[in-house]
């Protein structure tokens, strides 16, 4: 015989799971047009202002090294670990054949990931999936944390994850929308600056083992060609993302 309180307990648990699923997959209202423009300007300032960039660039490095790691796993390489450093550099170590498509795609993924991730965020926001964007971000950070192999890297990922969790769990709809749009705008706008910095260092012969030079060694295609590809993807993602995120401004008086 079933105890009288068993069935209600199951109902409550099922309802809670259903509510969480609805919250995750449901849509949220778009923020006001002025808020979208404001967070886009904040993101642009974070990329252009030198001191702010030195801090915010850590987010780009997390995405960059996460891209290397994800593609390494997808192409069958064994991932040994990821290290993030206080100078915003990073390294992802994987084992496998030192040449071939797996190594090429792994090396290619780093500079492509931040702008493409920003474009993915823009697509989610275009469909009103603000909560899904925040939770996807948390899942990616949690997966990356498992592979971090140094203290600074773990701290960077934990702090970033704590901010995302705090916004997703405690903030109201407007603040969540502002944060989600800020994340998308920042990744889209930040996609180009690391590539410019990369080419500047290459021109001064200060980055002989950069991703572009590794790709040149692996494929025989000049490193500058890979830099141009990184730039094209970053600018293309920015253009598409801007179209997706552009707010509907109110009509002018008398129009």
N, C-alpha and C positions, 0 to 999 in steps of 0.2 A: 504494500500500500504506500502511495506517495505521500510524504509529509505535506501538510497544508501550505507551508511557506516555501517549498521547493520551486513550484511553478512560477510564483511571482518573482522569485530571485532570478530565475532564468529570463523572465520577461524584462526585468530591469537591466540585466546584463546585455541582453540582445538589443534593447532600446538604446543603451549607452553606446554600443558598438555602431549601431545604425546612425545615431546622431553624429558620432565622430566621422563616420564615412561620408555622411551628407555634408558635413562641414568641410571635409577635405576635398571632395569632388564638386561641391557646389560653386556657384559664382557669387562674386561680391560686386557691389556697385563701383563704377569708376569714380575716382576722386575728382574734385572740381578742376577745371582747366588751369586755373592759376597755380594750384598745388603741383601739377605736373611740370609746368614751366619752372616753378621755383626749385624743385628737386633736381631738374635737369641743369639749372645754373649752378646749384651746389655741387653736383657731380663734376661739371666742367671745371669749377674752381679747384676741386680736389685733385684733378689731373694736372692743371696748369700751374698751381701754386707749389713752389719747390718744397717747402717744409712739409706741407700737407701731403704732397705726393710721396715723400720719403716714408710716411706712415701708411697711407692708403695703398701704396704699392704692394704691401704685404698680402692684400686680398688678391691682387693679380698673380703674385707668386704662388699662392695656394692653388688658384685655378690652373696656372701653368703646369705646376708639378703634378697636380691631380690628373690633368690631361695625359701627361706622359705615363702615369701609373695605370690609368684606365685602359689606354690603348695597348700598353705592354701586356696586360692581363688578357685583353680581347684577342691579341695575336698569338697567345700561347707562351709568352715569355714568363719566367718566374720572377716575381717582384720581391726584391730583397729589402727595400725600405726607401723612405723619403726623408730628406733633411731640409729644413728651412732655416735660413741664417738671418741674423739681425741686420745685415746690409741689404736685405730683401732679395738675396740670391737664393738658389735652391738646387738640389740635385736629387734625381731619382735613379736608383740603381736597380737594374733588372739583369737577369741571366738568360742566356739563350744563344742562338747563332749570332756572331758578331756582324753579320751581313744579311741581306735578303729583305723581303717585304716587311717582316715583323719589326726589324730594327729601323727601317726607313719610316714606317708609319709612327713608331714610338717617338722617334726624333722629331717628326713633323708635327706631332700633336701639341707640343708645348705652347708655341706662340699662337696657334689657331684656337685653343680652347677658350681663353677669356672672351674674345669677341663673339664666338659662336655660342657660348653659354649666355652671354648678354642677349643674343638674338633669341635663344630659347626662352629666356625670361620674358622678352618682349612679346613673343607669341602667346605665352600663358596669360600675360596681362591683357592682351588684346581680346582674349576670351573670358576675362574676368576671374581668372583662377589665382587670386592673390594668396589664399591660404595654401593651395597646392604648391605654389612657388616657394613659399617659406619652408614648407615641410620637405620638399625636394632638396632644398639647400641644406637643411639639417641632416638629411640622410646622406648626402654626399660628404659633408664634413665629418660625420660619424665614421663613414667607411674609410675616409682618408686618415683619421686619427689612429686607426688600428695599425697603419703602416709607417707612422712617424717614428723616427729613430733618434731624435735629439730633443733636449729640453725646450729650447726656444721654439722649435717647430710645434711641439705639443702645446705649448702655451699659446702660440698664435692661433692654432686651430680651435683650442678650447675657448679662448676669448671671443673669437668670431662666432663660434657656435652658441656661446652664452648670449651674445647680443641677439642673434637670430631667434633663439628660443624665447628670450624675454619678450621680444616684439610679437612673436607668433602666439604666445600664451597669455600675456598680460595686457598688451596694448589694445586700444579700441580700433574700429574699422578704418578710421581716417589715418591714424598713425601707421597702421599696418600697410595701407595702400601707399603712403608716402615712402615708407622704408622699401617696399618692393619696387616701386618705380625708381628710387634712388639706386638700388642695387643694379637694376637693369641698365639704367643710364650710365652708371659708373663703368660697368664692364664694357659697354659699347664704346664709350668715349676713351677708356683707358687702353683699348686694344692696339692703338697705333703708337702711343708713346714708347713702350718698350721696344718696338721694332726700330724706331728712330734711334733710340739709345744703342741698340744692338749694332746698327750700321755705323754709327759714330765710333763705337769701340773697334769695330772691324777695320774701319779706315785708318785707325791709329795702331793697328796690329796688337790690340789689347785683348782680343777674344779669339785666340786660335782654335779653341775647342768649343765654340758656340754651336748651337743647334744647326745654324745655316752651314757652318763649315763641316760639321759631322755629316750632314746630308750631302754636301759636295764630295766628301770622301767616299760615302757609301754609293753614290749614284753617278759621279762624274759630271753632274750638272753644277755650274758655278754657284758659289755661295750667294752672290748678288741676286741670282734668279730666285733663290728660295726667299731671300729678304723681300723681293718684289711680290712674291706669292703671299707672304705673311701680310704685307701692306694691303694687297688687293682684298684679301679676306676680311681684314679689319675694317677697311673703308666700306666694303660691300655690306658687311653686317651692320655697320653704323647707319648706312642709308636705309636699309630695310627696317632696322629697328626704329629709326626715327619716324618712318611712315606708319608703323604699327602703334607707336606710343603717342603720336601727335594728338593733342586733345582737341575736342570740339569746342572752339571758342564761340562765345555768344555773338549774335549779329550786331553790327554797328547800328547806332540809333538812326532811324529813318530809312534803313535798308530793308 
